[in-house]
Amino acid sequence: MPTYLFSMKKFALLFVLIPSLLFGQNEDLNQRINAFKNDLSAEYKIKTFNVGGERLGSIEYEESVFSTKFKLEKIEKQRDNLNRNVRFDIYMNIFEFADKDELNWIMKRWLKNFIDGNQIRPGRDSRNVPHANPSIIIIEGNSISILNQPCTQFEAIQYREWRSKMLTYFGSPSSIVIEIGGCEGPLSWTKNSPDPRDRTWK
């Protein structure tokens, strides 16, 4: 068989296989998202239009193979930290990238232009993250799942419950977890923190 025909067949096979592999990745993540929504559907309305939420930084402008954004609005009102009777909101942003190399490049750029324009360093905790709302970030495989909530609605016990749910639906034992555990911090790498000397995300 001529070399160019063999190369053409290899290219055609890759052209067929790559979308199938990406579809498989997307399908797994979609199943996780749907299970997460179903678990919360008795207590929260799910909104996908005019969602709003926090400025996440450069990750919002990166090209991804899949992304979704939605808001969980609590059905029952409760008192916030300003003693207002309001419906609590949770904002979700989920991104999936083509492969781990692509995710590493995105993380390198994102940490330099992080939530609300802050700059953070891999594996380094920070006491203060100006203007940032309480957040939980799960980095798992090729995906990044981000939960944040208004500062006025932060409550430590509920925050820990959200962390547990995020790990259940979007994490694994090897996930990296970043937390902004209050209003404007502190920021902590709380699970599988990268070595600060590692240059991958610098």
Contacts in CASP RR format, 6 or more apart in sequence:
PFRMAT RR
TARGET T0000
AUTHOR 0000-0000-0000
METHOD contacts of the structure
MODEL  1
MPTYLFSMKKFALLFVLIPSLLFGQNEDLNQRINAFKNDLSAEYKIKTFN
VGGERLGSIEYEESVFSTKFKLEKIEKQRDNLNRNVRFDIYMNIFEFADK
DELNWIMKRWLKNFIDGNQIRPGRDSRNVPHANPSIIIIEGNSISILNQP
CTQFEAIQYREWRSKMLTYFGSPSSIVIEIGGCEGPLSWTKNSPDPRDRT
WK
22 65 0 8 1.000
22 98 0 8 1.000
25 65 0 8 1.000
25 66 0 8 1.000
25 96 0 8 1.000
25 142 0 8 1.000
26 65 0 8 1.000
26 66 0 8 1.000
26 96 0 8 1.000
29 66 0 8 1.000
29 94 0 8 1.000
29 96 0 8 1.000
29 143 0 8 1.000
32 169 0 8 1.000
32 170 0 8 1.000
33 68 0 8 1.000
33 94 0 8 1.000
33 169 0 8 1.000
35 169 0 8 1.000
36 165 0 8 1.000
36 169 0 8 1.000
36 170 0 8 1.000
37 46 0 8 1.000
37 70 0 8 1.000
39 165 0 8 1.000
39 169 0 8 1.000
40 46 0 8 1.000
40 72 0 8 1.000
40 165 0 8 1.000
43 74 0 8 1.000
43 75 0 8 1.000
43 76 0 8 1.000
44 72 0 8 1.000
44 73 0 8 1.000
44 74 0 8 1.000
44 75 0 8 1.000
44 90 0 8 1.000
45 72 0 8 1.000
45 73 0 8 1.000
45 74 0 8 1.000
45 75 0 8 1.000
46 70 0 8 1.000
46 71 0 8 1.000
46 72 0 8 1.000
46 73 0 8 1.000
47 70 0 8 1.000
47 71 0 8 1.000
47 72 0 8 1.000
47 73 0 8 1.000
48 69 0 8 1.000
48 70 0 8 1.000
48 71 0 8 1.000
51 69 0 8 1.000
51 70 0 8 1.000
51 71 0 8 1.000
51 91 0 8 1.000
52 71 0 8 1.000
52 91 0 8 1.000
53 71 0 8 1.000
53 91 0 8 1.000
53 148 0 8 1.000
54 91 0 8 1.000
54 115 0 8 1.000
54 116 0 8 1.000
54 132 0 8 1.000
54 133 0 8 1.000
54 135 0 8 1.000
54 148 0 8 1.000
55 115 0 8 1.000
55 116 0 8 1.000
55 117 0 8 1.000
56 93 0 8 1.000
56 115 0 8 1.000
56 146 0 8 1.000
57 110 0 8 1.000
57 113 0 8 1.000
57 114 0 8 1.000
57 115 0 8 1.000
57 116 0 8 1.000
57 117 0 8 1.000
58 109 0 8 1.000
58 110 0 8 1.000
58 112 0 8 1.000
58 113 0 8 1.000
59 93 0 8 1.000
59 95 0 8 1.000
59 106 0 8 1.000
59 110 0 8 1.000
59 144 0 8 1.000
59 146 0 8 1.000
60 93 0 8 1.000
62 95 0 8 1.000
62 97 0 8 1.000
62 106 0 8 1.000
62 109 0 8 1.000
62 110 0 8 1.000
64 95 0 8 1.000
64 96 0 8 1.000
64 97 0 8 1.000
65 96 0 8 1.000
65 97 0 8 1.000
65 98 0 8 1.000
66 94 0 8 1.000
66 95 0 8 1.000
66 96 0 8 1.000
67 93 0 8 1.000
67 94 0 8 1.000
67 95 0 8 1.000
67 96 0 8 1.000
68 92 0 8 1.000
68 93 0 8 1.000
68 94 0 8 1.000
69 91 0 8 1.000
69 92 0 8 1.000
69 93 0 8 1.000
69 94 0 8 1.000
70 92 0 8 1.000
71 89 0 8 1.000
71 90 0 8 1.000
71 91 0 8 1.000
71 92 0 8 1.000
72 89 0 8 1.000
72 90 0 8 1.000
72 91 0 8 1.000
72 92 0 8 1.000
73 87 0 8 1.000
73 88 0 8 1.000
73 89 0 8 1.000
74 87 0 8 1.000
74 88 0 8 1.000
74 89 0 8 1.000
75 87 0 8 1.000
76 87 0 8 1.000
77 85 0 8 1.000
77 86 0 8 1.000
77 87 0 8 1.000
78 85 0 8 1.000
78 86 0 8 1.000
78 88 0 8 1.000
79 85 0 8 1.000
79 86 0 8 1.000
80 86 0 8 1.000
80 88 0 8 1.000
80 150 0 8 1.000
80 152 0 8 1.000
80 153 0 8 1.000
81 151 0 8 1.000
81 152 0 8 1.000
81 153 0 8 1.000
81 154 0 8 1.000
82 152 0 8 1.000
84 152 0 8 1.000
86 153 0 8 1.000
88 149 0 8 1.000
88 153 0 8 1.000
89 149 0 8 1.000
89 150 0 8 1.000
89 153 0 8 1.000
90 147 0 8 1.000
90 148 0 8 1.000
90 149 0 8 1.000
90 162 0 8 1.000
91 147 0 8 1.000
91 148 0 8 1.000
91 149 0 8 1.000
92 145 0 8 1.000
92 146 0 8 1.000
92 147 0 8 1.000
93 145 0 8 1.000
93 146 0 8 1.000
94 143 0 8 1.000
94 144 0 8 1.000
94 145 0 8 1.000
94 146 0 8 1.000
94 170 0 8 1.000
95 143 0 8 1.000
95 144 0 8 1.000
95 145 0 8 1.000
96 142 0 8 1.000
96 143 0 8 1.000
97 103 0 8 1.000
97 106 0 8 1.000
97 142 0 8 1.000
97 143 0 8 1.000
97 144 0 8 1.000
98 142 0 8 1.000
99 142 0 8 1.000
100 141 0 8 1.000
100 142 0 8 1.000
102 142 0 8 1.000
103 139 0 8 1.000
103 141 0 8 1.000
103 142 0 8 1.000
103 143 0 8 1.000
103 144 0 8 1.000
104 200 0 8 1.000
104 201 0 8 1.000
106 144 0 8 1.000
107 122 0 8 1.000
107 139 0 8 1.000
107 144 0 8 1.000
107 200 0 8 1.000
107 201 0 8 1.000
108 200 0 8 1.000
108 201 0 8 1.000
108 202 0 8 1.000
111 119 0 8 1.000
111 120 0 8 1.000
111 121 0 8 1.000
111 122 0 8 1.000
111 201 0 8 1.000
112 119 0 8 1.000
113 119 0 8 1.000
114 120 0 8 1.000
114 129 0 8 1.000
115 129 0 8 1.000
115 132 0 8 1.000
115 133 0 8 1.000
115 135 0 8 1.000
115 148 0 8 1.000
115 180 0 8 1.000
116 129 0 8 1.000
116 130 0 8 1.000
116 131 0 8 1.000
116 132 0 8 1.000
118 129 0 8 1.000
118 130 0 8 1.000
118 131 0 8 1.000
118 132 0 8 1.000
120 126 0 8 1.000
120 129 0 8 1.000
120 187 0 8 1.000
121 196 0 8 1.000
121 202 0 8 1.000
122 189 0 8 1.000
122 194 0 8 1.000
122 196 0 8 1.000
122 198 0 8 1.000
122 200 0 8 1.000
122 201 0 8 1.000
122 202 0 8 1.000
123 189 0 8 1.000
123 193 0 8 1.000
123 194 0 8 1.000
123 195 0 8 1.000
123 196 0 8 1.000
124 189 0 8 1.000
124 196 0 8 1.000
125 186 0 8 1.000
125 187 0 8 1.000
125 188 0 8 1.000
125 189 0 8 1.000
126 185 0 8 1.000
126 186 0 8 1.000
126 187 0 8 1.000
127 185 0 8 1.000
127 186 0 8 1.000
128 184 0 8 1.000
128 185 0 8 1.000
128 186 0 8 1.000
129 180 0 8 1.000
129 184 0 8 1.000
129 185 0 8 1.000
129 186 0 8 1.000
129 187 0 8 1.000
130 184 0 8 1.000
131 184 0 8 1.000
132 180 0 8 1.000
132 184 0 8 1.000
132 185 0 8 1.000
132 187 0 8 1.000
133 148 0 8 1.000
133 149 0 8 1.000
133 150 0 8 1.000
133 151 0 8 1.000
133 154 0 8 1.000
133 180 0 8 1.000
133 183 0 8 1.000
134 148 0 8 1.000
134 149 0 8 1.000
134 151 0 8 1.000
134 154 0 8 1.000
134 159 0 8 1.000
134 180 0 8 1.000
134 181 0 8 1.000
134 182 0 8 1.000
134 183 0 8 1.000
134 185 0 8 1.000
135 146 0 8 1.000
135 147 0 8 1.000
135 148 0 8 1.000
135 149 0 8 1.000
135 178 0 8 1.000
135 179 0 8 1.000
135 180 0 8 1.000
135 181 0 8 1.000
136 146 0 8 1.000
136 147 0 8 1.000
136 148 0 8 1.000
136 159 0 8 1.000
136 162 0 8 1.000
136 163 0 8 1.000
136 166 0 8 1.000
136 177 0 8 1.000
136 178 0 8 1.000
136 179 0 8 1.000
136 180 0 8 1.000
137 144 0 8 1.000
137 145 0 8 1.000
137 146 0 8 1.000
137 147 0 8 1.000
137 177 0 8 1.000
137 178 0 8 1.000
137 179 0 8 1.000
138 144 0 8 1.000
138 145 0 8 1.000
138 146 0 8 1.000
138 166 0 8 1.000
138 167 0 8 1.000
138 170 0 8 1.000
138 171 0 8 1.000
138 175 0 8 1.000
138 176 0 8 1.000
138 177 0 8 1.000
139 175 0 8 1.000
139 176 0 8 1.000
139 177 0 8 1.000
139 178 0 8 1.000
140 170 0 8 1.000
140 171 0 8 1.000
140 172 0 8 1.000
140 174 0 8 1.000
140 175 0 8 1.000
140 176 0 8 1.000
141 174 0 8 1.000
141 175 0 8 1.000
143 170 0 8 1.000
145 166 0 8 1.000
145 170 0 8 1.000
145 171 0 8 1.000
147 162 0 8 1.000
147 166 0 8 1.000
148 180 0 8 1.000
149 159 0 8 1.000
149 162 0 8 1.000
151 182 0 8 1.000
151 183 0 8 1.000
151 184 0 8 1.000
154 181 0 8 1.000
154 182 0 8 1.000
154 183 0 8 1.000
159 181 0 8 1.000
159 182 0 8 1.000
163 177 0 8 1.000
163 179 0 8 1.000
167 175 0 8 1.000
167 177 0 8 1.000
167 191 0 8 1.000
174 192 0 8 1.000
175 191 0 8 1.000
175 192 0 8 1.000
176 189 0 8 1.000
176 191 0 8 1.000
176 192 0 8 1.000
176 193 0 8 1.000
176 194 0 8 1.000
177 189 0 8 1.000
177 190 0 8 1.000
177 191 0 8 1.000
177 192 0 8 1.000
178 187 0 8 1.000
178 188 0 8 1.000
178 189 0 8 1.000
178 190 0 8 1.000
179 187 0 8 1.000
179 188 0 8 1.000
179 190 0 8 1.000
180 186 0 8 1.000
180 187 0 8 1.000
181 187 0 8 1.000
181 188 0 8 1.000
194 200 0 8 1.000
194 201 0 8 1.000
END
